[in-house]
């Protein structure tokens, strides 16, 4: 039967009716009619999702499962116990010829002592001209899955391990080159313990790999030695979190060292907090950075320094430099120069769209200041820290927001600009 014929039968059986107002309880006839409607709907959904041109019970995986279960019940009723060494496998095959009118995917079930034995049984029974697979090679087996309670648990454990491997690899790759400088060992251990409990071993009562018995049970304890758990993914995620917070100017180590103080004070040991680092830059550094911005700005805009508001440009550069770490300030002019060289095309598109002759002239007010080029670099490097300093210095938030949106989302090559 075709999908259209199945759909017609479903509609004729009342498949599109709203049956909420029907009298309750259903009679036996109504119940049978409901079963028929549900079955027709299941078949129609199966055919439309898998692009079947015609329907046959032989190609229906649910029918195959029901038939197999029926055979097993008959065998048990006749006193024939199933071979305990046989394992049930679900075998999925995919159509190799797109012109073939059969289903795109076929699912069958077979018992065997191994994958090879189960596959041999299915192919022997079905790869014939008058059978489900038709001529040999019409369908290609793409998946063989063992179906049993133990295999299901094993598959879940394997999936969990693959997931954790992905977490470990991605976290490690992301942090590489951005590692926190001498992170606090106790803080890393605490975060490792948290991620190990929450991600690596979220349920210690299920089968799978767990901490060894002498490491105590999961959960907190009020008695020493306050057992903590550790794992490679847990440590990778701990370092990832510290690097992420550090990137956005949130110094978790300083907050931990400050303890329960109502007003955290700058700490004297370790790396200074962002609050302590966000001080005013020396005038000489401001001039060096402004000079670099001016060189690139003149090349992009074809304007000269006598057309710029030098005082406002210095103020903008000074704010940008407050978000550069003390240890990085000496090298920052070279860093900025390299950044602007690499993004010359984007800077030109920014000026073409938002400069005085652009389509959106007047929307980005800071486009007239060469110091906005330093802000572009800071927007990509320390956006949250920049927003905080910008607001603290009493600047107009909308001005920075519009520059940020235009720089991040409106200068890409993929848009043809």
Secondary structure, DSSP 4 states (H G I P E B T S, - for coil): --HHHHHHHHHHTTTTS--TTS-SSPPHHHHHHHHHHHHHHHHHHHHHHHT-SS--GGG-HHHHHHHHHHHHHHHHHTT-PPPTT-EEEEEEEEES-TT-SS-SEEEEEEEESSHHHHHHHHHHHH-STTSTT-STTSEEEEEEEE-SHHHHHHHHHHHHHHHHHHHHHHHHHHHTT---TT--HHHHHHHHHHHIIIIITS-TTSSS----GGG--SS--SSTT------HHHHHHHHHHHHHHHHTT--HHHHHHHTT-SS----SSSSPPHHHH-PPPPHHHHHHHHHHHHHHHHHHH---GGGS-HHHHHHHHHHHHTTS-GGGHHHHHHHHHHHHHHTHHHHHHHHHHHSTTSTTTTSSGGGGSTTHHHHHHHHHH-HHHHHHHHHHTT--HHHHHHHHHHHHHS--GGGT-
